[in-house]
Amino acid sequence: MKIQHWIDEDVVTSSGNISIRETISILHKRLIGSIIIIDKDMKCKGIFTE
């Protein structure tokens, strides 16, 4: 099986300027386990997970 079969196209992203409290709220509301943190050029800078 290839990784492309596991990729979720509905990825939640955020800038690094969001508070931890707000990030956790998004995780719970969206029923997800992680948010990709991006910079102004839409490049991945990190991942916030539960």
CHARMM internal coordinates of N, CA and C (Angstrom, degrees):
IC EDIT
DIST 1 N 1 CA 1.4507
DIST 1 CA 1 C 1.5305
ANGL 1 N 1 CA 1 C 108.17
DIST 1 C 2 N 1.3008
ANGL 1 CA 1 C 2 N 116.14
DIHE 1 N 1 CA 1 C 2 N 139.82
DIST 2 N 2 CA 1.4634
ANGL 1 C 2 N 2 CA 121.55
DIHE 1 CA 1 C 2 N 2 CA -179.61
DIST 2 CA 2 C 1.5199
ANGL 2 N 2 CA 2 C 110.57
DIHE 1 C 2 N 2 CA 2 C -98.02
DIST 2 C 3 N 1.3254
ANGL 2 CA 2 C 3 N 116.08
DIHE 2 N 2 CA 2 C 3 N 154.80
DIST 3 N 3 CA 1.4693
ANGL 2 C 3 N 3 CA 121.93
DIHE 2 CA 2 C 3 N 3 CA -177.66
DIST 3 CA 3 C 1.5235
ANGL 3 N 3 CA 3 C 112.25
DIHE 2 C 3 N 3 CA 3 C -61.49
DIST 3 C 4 N 1.3176
ANGL 3 CA 3 C 4 N 118.06
DIHE 3 N 3 CA 3 C 4 N -28.07
DIST 4 N 4 CA 1.4595
ANGL 3 C 4 N 4 CA 120.80
DIHE 3 CA 3 C 4 N 4 CA -179.34
DIST 4 CA 4 C 1.5267
ANGL 4 N 4 CA 4 C 112.04
DIHE 3 C 4 N 4 CA 4 C -60.85
DIST 4 C 5 N 1.3289
ANGL 4 CA 4 C 5 N 117.93
DIHE 4 N 4 CA 4 C 5 N -20.93
DIST 5 N 5 CA 1.4615
ANGL 4 C 5 N 5 CA 121.37
DIHE 4 CA 4 C 5 N 5 CA 178.05
DIST 5 CA 5 C 1.5273
ANGL 5 N 5 CA 5 C 111.68
DIHE 4 C 5 N 5 CA 5 C -77.39
DIST 5 C 6 N 1.3247
ANGL 5 CA 5 C 6 N 117.43
DIHE 5 N 5 CA 5 C 6 N -14.82
DIST 6 N 6 CA 1.4655
ANGL 5 C 6 N 6 CA 122.61
DIHE 5 CA 5 C 6 N 6 CA -177.82
DIST 6 CA 6 C 1.5184
ANGL 6 N 6 CA 6 C 112.60
DIHE 5 C 6 N 6 CA 6 C -103.15
DIST 6 C 7 N 1.3254
ANGL 6 CA 6 C 7 N 117.94
DIHE 6 N 6 CA 6 C 7 N -8.58
DIST 7 N 7 CA 1.4597
ANGL 6 C 7 N 7 CA 121.60
DIHE 6 CA 6 C 7 N 7 CA -175.19
DIST 7 CA 7 C 1.5228
ANGL 7 N 7 CA 7 C 110.52
DIHE 6 C 7 N 7 CA 7 C -72.32
DIST 7 C 8 N 1.3166
ANGL 7 CA 7 C 8 N 115.34
DIHE 7 N 7 CA 7 C 8 N 129.81
DIST 8 N 8 CA 1.4635
ANGL 7 C 8 N 8 CA 122.36
DIHE 7 CA 7 C 8 N 8 CA 176.85
DIST 8 CA 8 C 1.5238
ANGL 8 N 8 CA 8 C 107.70
DIHE 7 C 8 N 8 CA 8 C -96.80
DIST 8 C 9 N 1.3094
ANGL 8 CA 8 C 9 N 117.37
DIHE 8 N 8 CA 8 C 9 N 121.33
DIST 9 N 9 CA 1.4592
ANGL 8 C 9 N 9 CA 120.63
DIHE 8 CA 8 C 9 N 9 CA -177.08
DIST 9 CA 9 C 1.5235
ANGL 9 N 9 CA 9 C 113.16
DIHE 8 C 9 N 9 CA 9 C -80.54
DIST 9 C 10 N 1.3193
ANGL 9 CA 9 C 10 N 117.69
DIHE 9 N 9 CA 9 C 10 N -8.20
DIST 10 N 10 CA 1.4599
ANGL 9 C 10 N 10 CA 121.76
DIHE 9 CA 9 C 10 N 10 CA 178.38
DIST 10 CA 10 C 1.5345
ANGL 10 N 10 CA 10 C 108.70
DIHE 9 C 10 N 10 CA 10 C -100.50
DIST 10 C 11 N 1.3100
ANGL 10 CA 10 C 11 N 116.02
DIHE 10 N 10 CA 10 C 11 N 65.21
DIST 11 N 11 CA 1.4656
ANGL 10 C 11 N 11 CA 122.12
DIHE 10 CA 10 C 11 N 11 CA -176.17
DIST 11 CA 11 C 1.5269
ANGL 11 N 11 CA 11 C 109.74
DIHE 10 C 11 N 11 CA 11 C -83.73
DIST 11 C 12 N 1.3276
ANGL 11 CA 11 C 12 N 116.20
DIHE 11 N 11 CA 11 C 12 N 133.67
DIST 12 N 12 CA 1.4622
ANGL 11 C 12 N 12 CA 121.33
DIHE 11 CA 11 C 12 N 12 CA 178.86
DIST 12 CA 12 C 1.5258
ANGL 12 N 12 CA 12 C 107.49
DIHE 11 C 12 N 12 CA 12 C -92.05
DIST 12 C 13 N 1.3301
ANGL 12 CA 12 C 13 N 115.62
DIHE 12 N 12 CA 12 C 13 N 127.45
DIST 13 N 13 CA 1.4652
ANGL 12 C 13 N 13 CA 121.30
DIHE 12 CA 12 C 13 N 13 CA 179.38
DIST 13 CA 13 C 1.5245
ANGL 13 N 13 CA 13 C 110.24
DIHE 12 C 13 N 13 CA 13 C -124.85
DIST 13 C 14 N 1.3240
ANGL 13 CA 13 C 14 N 114.43
DIHE 13 N 13 CA 13 C 14 N 161.11
DIST 14 N 14 CA 1.4576
ANGL 13 C 14 N 14 CA 120.55
DIHE 13 CA 13 C 14 N 14 CA 177.47
DIST 14 CA 14 C 1.5233
ANGL 14 N 14 CA 14 C 108.76
DIHE 13 C 14 N 14 CA 14 C -156.42
DIST 14 C 15 N 1.3167
ANGL 14 CA 14 C 15 N 115.25
DIHE 14 N 14 CA 14 C 15 N 157.37
DIST 15 N 15 CA 1.4576
ANGL 14 C 15 N 15 CA 119.52
DIHE 14 CA 14 C 15 N 15 CA 172.82
DIST 15 CA 15 C 1.5259
ANGL 15 N 15 CA 15 C 108.12
DIHE 14 C 15 N 15 CA 15 C -76.98
DIST 15 C 16 N 1.2970
ANGL 15 CA 15 C 16 N 117.31
DIHE 15 N 15 CA 15 C 16 N 166.59
DIST 16 N 16 CA 1.4549
ANGL 15 C 16 N 16 CA 121.46
DIHE 15 CA 15 C 16 N 16 CA 178.44
DIST 16 CA 16 C 1.5133
ANGL 16 N 16 CA 16 C 113.24
DIHE 15 C 16 N 16 CA 16 C -75.57
DIST 16 C 17 N 1.3223
ANGL 16 CA 16 C 17 N 118.60
DIHE 16 N 16 CA 16 C 17 N -1.16
DIST 17 N 17 CA 1.4682
ANGL 16 C 17 N 17 CA 122.29
DIHE 16 CA 16 C 17 N 17 CA -177.77
DIST 17 CA 17 C 1.5268
ANGL 17 N 17 CA 17 C 113.57
DIHE 16 C 17 N 17 CA 17 C -86.41
DIST 17 C 18 N 1.3010
ANGL 17 CA 17 C 18 N 118.57
DIHE 17 N 17 CA 17 C 18 N -0.95
DIST 18 N 18 CA 1.4571
ANGL 17 C 18 N 18 CA 122.91
DIHE 17 CA 17 C 18 N 18 CA -179.09
DIST 18 CA 18 C 1.5392
ANGL 18 N 18 CA 18 C 108.97
DIHE 17 C 18 N 18 CA 18 C -81.06
DIST 18 C 19 N 1.3342
ANGL 18 CA 18 C 19 N 116.27
DIHE 18 N 18 CA 18 C 19 N 145.15
DIST 19 N 19 CA 1.4665
ANGL 18 C 19 N 19 CA 119.48
DIHE 18 CA 18 C 19 N 19 CA -179.52
DIST 19 CA 19 C 1.5322
ANGL 19 N 19 CA 19 C 110.25
DIHE 18 C 19 N 19 CA 19 C -76.01
DIST 19 C 20 N 1.3177
ANGL 19 CA 19 C 20 N 116.17
DIHE 19 N 19 CA 19 C 20 N 157.45
DIST 20 N 20 CA 1.4606
ANGL 19 C 20 N 20 CA 120.94
DIHE 19 CA 19 C 20 N 20 CA 177.29
DIST 20 CA 20 C 1.5259
ANGL 20 N 20 CA 20 C 110.03
DIHE 19 C 20 N 20 CA 20 C -61.74
DIST 20 C 21 N 1.3183
ANGL 20 CA 20 C 21 N 117.18
DIHE 20 N 20 CA 20 C 21 N -41.37
DIST 21 N 21 CA 1.4692
ANGL 20 C 21 N 21 CA 120.94
DIHE 20 CA 20 C 21 N 21 CA 178.89
DIST 21 CA 21 C 1.5331
ANGL 21 N 21 CA 21 C 110.66
DIHE 20 C 21 N 21 CA 21 C -58.62
DIST 21 C 22 N 1.3331
ANGL 21 CA 21 C 22 N 116.62
DIHE 21 N 21 CA 21 C 22 N -46.02
DIST 22 N 22 CA 1.4625
ANGL 21 C 22 N 22 CA 120.37
DIHE 21 CA 21 C 22 N 22 CA -179.96
DIST 22 CA 22 C 1.5334
ANGL 22 N 22 CA 22 C 111.16
DIHE 21 C 22 N 22 CA 22 C -66.36
DIST 22 C 23 N 1.3209
ANGL 22 CA 22 C 23 N 116.55
DIHE 22 N 22 CA 22 C 23 N -37.65
DIST 23 N 23 CA 1.4636
ANGL 22 C 23 N 23 CA 121.20
DIHE 22 CA 22 C 23 N 23 CA 178.78
DIST 23 CA 23 C 1.5286
ANGL 23 N 23 CA 23 C 110.65
DIHE 22 C 23 N 23 CA 23 C -63.01
DIST 23 C 24 N 1.3226
ANGL 23 CA 23 C 24 N 117.17
DIHE 23 N 23 CA 23 C 24 N -45.71
DIST 24 N 24 CA 1.4629
ANGL 23 C 24 N 24 CA 121.44
DIHE 23 CA 23 C 24 N 24 CA 178.52
DIST 24 CA 24 C 1.5227
ANGL 24 N 24 CA 24 C 110.10
DIHE 23 C 24 N 24 CA 24 C -63.09
DIST 24 C 25 N 1.3128
ANGL 24 CA 24 C 25 N 117.54
DIHE 24 N 24 CA 24 C 25 N -38.43
DIST 25 N 25 CA 1.4558
ANGL 24 C 25 N 25 CA 121.65
DIHE 24 CA 24 C 25 N 25 CA 177.69
DIST 25 CA 25 C 1.5316
ANGL 25 N 25 CA 25 C 110.37
DIHE 24 C 25 N 25 CA 25 C -60.52
DIST 25 C 26 N 1.3172
ANGL 25 CA 25 C 26 N 117.19
DIHE 25 N 25 CA 25 C 26 N -43.09
DIST 26 N 26 CA 1.4691
ANGL 25 C 26 N 26 CA 121.45
DIHE 25 CA 25 C 26 N 26 CA 178.45
DIST 26 CA 26 C 1.5253
ANGL 26 N 26 CA 26 C 110.18
DIHE 25 C 26 N 26 CA 26 C -62.79
DIST 26 C 27 N 1.3281
ANGL 26 CA 26 C 27 N 117.19
DIHE 26 N 26 CA 26 C 27 N -43.56
DIST 27 N 27 CA 1.4658
ANGL 26 C 27 N 27 CA 120.87
DIHE 26 CA 26 C 27 N 27 CA 179.00
DIST 27 CA 27 C 1.5290
ANGL 27 N 27 CA 27 C 110.61
DIHE 26 C 27 N 27 CA 27 C -56.50
DIST 27 C 28 N 1.3285
ANGL 27 CA 27 C 28 N 116.30
DIHE 27 N 27 CA 27 C 28 N -46.52
DIST 28 N 28 CA 1.4613
ANGL 27 C 28 N 28 CA 120.49
DIHE 27 CA 27 C 28 N 28 CA -178.58
DIST 28 CA 28 C 1.5257
ANGL 28 N 28 CA 28 C 112.64
DIHE 27 C 28 N 28 CA 28 C -69.46
DIST 28 C 29 N 1.3199
ANGL 28 CA 28 C 29 N 117.29
DIHE 28 N 28 CA 28 C 29 N -42.85
DIST 29 N 29 CA 1.4693
ANGL 28 C 29 N 29 CA 120.52
DIHE 28 CA 28 C 29 N 29 CA -178.98
DIST 29 CA 29 C 1.5236
ANGL 29 N 29 CA 29 C 112.12
DIHE 28 C 29 N 29 CA 29 C -66.35
DIST 29 C 30 N 1.3319
ANGL 29 CA 29 C 30 N 116.72
DIHE 29 N 29 CA 29 C 30 N -38.36
DIST 30 N 30 CA 1.4703
ANGL 29 C 30 N 30 CA 121.09
DIHE 29 CA 29 C 30 N 30 CA -177.48
DIST 30 CA 30 C 1.5237
ANGL 30 N 30 CA 30 C 112.93
DIHE 29 C 30 N 30 CA 30 C -88.26
DIST 30 C 31 N 1.3494
ANGL 30 CA 30 C 31 N 116.40
DIHE 30 N 30 CA 30 C 31 N -5.91
DIST 31 N 31 CA 1.4675
ANGL 30 C 31 N 31 CA 122.11
DIHE 30 CA 30 C 31 N 31 CA -177.60
DIST 31 CA 31 C 1.5311
ANGL 31 N 31 CA 31 C 111.36
DIHE 30 C 31 N 31 CA 31 C 56.00
DIST 31 C 32 N 1.3397
ANGL 31 CA 31 C 32 N 114.14
DIHE 31 N 31 CA 31 C 32 N 48.38
DIST 32 N 32 CA 1.4701
ANGL 31 C 32 N 32 CA 120.69
DIHE 31 CA 31 C 32 N 32 CA 179.95
DIST 32 CA 32 C 1.5239
ANGL 32 N 32 CA 32 C 109.25
DIHE 31 C 32 N 32 CA 32 C -123.80
DIST 32 C 33 N 1.3219
ANGL 32 CA 32 C 33 N 116.58
DIHE 32 N 32 CA 32 C 33 N 167.10
DIST 33 N 33 CA 1.4498
ANGL 32 C 33 N 33 CA 120.55
DIHE 32 CA 32 C 33 N 33 CA -177.44
DIST 33 CA 33 C 1.5137
ANGL 33 N 33 CA 33 C 114.86
DIHE 32 C 33 N 33 CA 33 C -109.50
DIST 33 C 34 N 1.3421
ANGL 33 CA 33 C 34 N 117.00
DIHE 33 N 33 CA 33 C 34 N -5.59
DIST 34 N 34 CA 1.4671
ANGL 33 C 34 N 34 CA 118.15
DIHE 33 CA 33 C 34 N 34 CA -179.23
DIST 34 CA 34 C 1.5234
ANGL 34 N 34 CA 34 C 111.86
DIHE 33 C 34 N 34 CA 34 C -157.94
DIST 34 C 35 N 1.3147
ANGL 34 CA 34 C 35 N 114.40
DIHE 34 N 34 CA 34 C 35 N 157.81
DIST 35 N 35 CA 1.4678
ANGL 34 C 35 N 35 CA 122.79
DIHE 34 CA 34 C 35 N 35 CA 175.81
DIST 35 CA 35 C 1.5227
ANGL 35 N 35 CA 35 C 106.94
DIHE 34 C 35 N 35 CA 35 C -132.00
DIST 35 C 36 N 1.3190
ANGL 35 CA 35 C 36 N 116.21
DIHE 35 N 35 CA 35 C 36 N 132.91
DIST 36 N 36 CA 1.4634
ANGL 35 C 36 N 36 CA 121.52
DIHE 35 CA 35 C 36 N 36 CA 177.42
DIST 36 CA 36 C 1.5244
ANGL 36 N 36 CA 36 C 108.06
DIHE 35 C 36 N 36 CA 36 C -84.04
DIST 36 C 37 N 1.3280
ANGL 36 CA 36 C 37 N 116.48
DIHE 36 N 36 CA 36 C 37 N 126.90
DIST 37 N 37 CA 1.4647
ANGL 36 C 37 N 37 CA 121.67
DIHE 36 CA 36 C 37 N 37 CA 178.27
DIST 37 CA 37 C 1.5296
ANGL 37 N 37 CA 37 C 107.85
DIHE 36 C 37 N 37 CA 37 C -93.23
DIST 37 C 38 N 1.3340
ANGL 37 CA 37 C 38 N 115.26
DIHE 37 N 37 CA 37 C 38 N 125.69
DIST 38 N 38 CA 1.4621
ANGL 37 C 38 N 38 CA 120.48
DIHE 37 CA 37 C 38 N 38 CA -176.44
DIST 38 CA 38 C 1.5310
ANGL 38 N 38 CA 38 C 111.12
DIHE 37 C 38 N 38 CA 38 C -120.07
DIST 38 C 39 N 1.3353
ANGL 38 CA 38 C 39 N 114.88
DIHE 38 N 38 CA 38 C 39 N 159.94
DIST 39 N 39 CA 1.4624
ANGL 38 C 39 N 39 CA 119.98
DIHE 38 CA 38 C 39 N 39 CA 175.57
DIST 39 CA 39 C 1.5288
ANGL 39 N 39 CA 39 C 109.50
DIHE 38 C 39 N 39 CA 39 C -96.79
DIST 39 C 40 N 1.3160
ANGL 39 CA 39 C 40 N 116.72
DIHE 39 N 39 CA 39 C 40 N -174.37
DIST 40 N 40 CA 1.4669
ANGL 39 C 40 N 40 CA 120.96
DIHE 39 CA 39 C 40 N 40 CA -176.49
DIST 40 CA 40 C 1.5263
ANGL 40 N 40 CA 40 C 112.82
DIHE 39 C 40 N 40 CA 40 C -65.14
DIST 40 C 41 N 1.3423
ANGL 40 CA 40 C 41 N 116.88
DIHE 40 N 40 CA 40 C 41 N -19.78
DIST 41 N 41 CA 1.4692
ANGL 40 C 41 N 41 CA 121.59
DIHE 40 CA 40 C 41 N 41 CA 178.19
DIST 41 CA 41 C 1.5267
ANGL 41 N 41 CA 41 C 112.76
DIHE 40 C 41 N 41 CA 41 C -93.84
DIST 41 C 42 N 1.3409
ANGL 41 CA 41 C 42 N 115.54
DIHE 41 N 41 CA 41 C 42 N 11.29
DIST 42 N 42 CA 1.4681
ANGL 41 C 42 N 42 CA 122.78
DIHE 41 CA 41 C 42 N 42 CA 179.96
DIST 42 CA 42 C 1.5288
ANGL 42 N 42 CA 42 C 113.35
DIHE 41 C 42 N 42 CA 42 C 67.06
DIST 42 C 43 N 1.3334
ANGL 42 CA 42 C 43 N 116.99
DIHE 42 N 42 CA 42 C 43 N 22.26
DIST 43 N 43 CA 1.4630
ANGL 42 C 43 N 43 CA 121.14
DIHE 42 CA 42 C 43 N 43 CA 177.45
DIST 43 CA 43 C 1.5237
ANGL 43 N 43 CA 43 C 109.21
DIHE 42 C 43 N 43 CA 43 C -93.98
DIST 43 C 44 N 1.3184
ANGL 43 CA 43 C 44 N 115.26
DIHE 43 N 43 CA 43 C 44 N 142.28
DIST 44 N 44 CA 1.4608
ANGL 43 C 44 N 44 CA 121.05
DIHE 43 CA 43 C 44 N 44 CA -179.08
DIST 44 CA 44 C 1.5335
ANGL 44 N 44 CA 44 C 110.27
DIHE 43 C 44 N 44 CA 44 C -66.79
DIST 44 C 45 N 1.3317
ANGL 44 CA 44 C 45 N 115.09
DIHE 44 N 44 CA 44 C 45 N 126.35
DIST 45 N 45 CA 1.4502
ANGL 44 C 45 N 45 CA 120.85
DIHE 44 CA 44 C 45 N 45 CA 177.40
DIST 45 CA 45 C 1.5201
ANGL 45 N 45 CA 45 C 111.45
DIHE 44 C 45 N 45 CA 45 C -108.40
DIST 45 C 46 N 1.3470
ANGL 45 CA 45 C 46 N 116.66
DIHE 45 N 45 CA 45 C 46 N -17.27
DIST 46 N 46 CA 1.4557
ANGL 45 C 46 N 46 CA 120.63
DIHE 45 CA 45 C 46 N 46 CA -179.83
DIST 46 CA 46 C 1.5199
ANGL 46 N 46 CA 46 C 110.98
DIHE 45 C 46 N 46 CA 46 C 175.12
DIST 46 C 47 N 1.3340
ANGL 46 CA 46 C 47 N 113.88
DIHE 46 N 46 CA 46 C 47 N 179.68
DIST 47 N 47 CA 1.4661
ANGL 46 C 47 N 47 CA 120.82
DIHE 46 CA 46 C 47 N 47 CA 178.81
DIST 47 CA 47 C 1.5202
ANGL 47 N 47 CA 47 C 107.88
DIHE 46 C 47 N 47 CA 47 C -133.53
DIST 47 C 48 N 1.3268
ANGL 47 CA 47 C 48 N 116.68
DIHE 47 N 47 CA 47 C 48 N 129.02
DIST 48 N 48 CA 1.4641
ANGL 47 C 48 N 48 CA 122.09
DIHE 47 CA 47 C 48 N 48 CA 174.80
DIST 48 CA 48 C 1.5206
ANGL 48 N 48 CA 48 C 106.34
DIHE 47 C 48 N 48 CA 48 C -101.85
DIST 48 C 49 N 1.3343
ANGL 48 CA 48 C 49 N 116.92
DIHE 48 N 48 CA 48 C 49 N 122.90
DIST 49 N 49 CA 1.4602
ANGL 48 C 49 N 49 CA 120.83
DIHE 48 CA 48 C 49 N 49 CA -179.18
DIST 49 CA 49 C 1.5214
ANGL 49 N 49 CA 49 C 110.43
DIHE 48 C 49 N 49 CA 49 C -125.86
DIST 49 C 50 N 1.3339
ANGL 49 CA 49 C 50 N 115.12
DIHE 49 N 49 CA 49 C 50 N 165.85
DIST 50 N 50 CA 1.4570
ANGL 49 C 50 N 50 CA 120.09
DIHE 49 CA 49 C 50 N 50 CA -179.86
DIST 50 CA 50 C 1.5065
ANGL 50 N 50 CA 50 C 110.19
DIHE 49 C 50 N 50 CA 50 C -60.47
END
COOR INIT
IC SEED 1 N 1 CA 1 C
IC BUILD
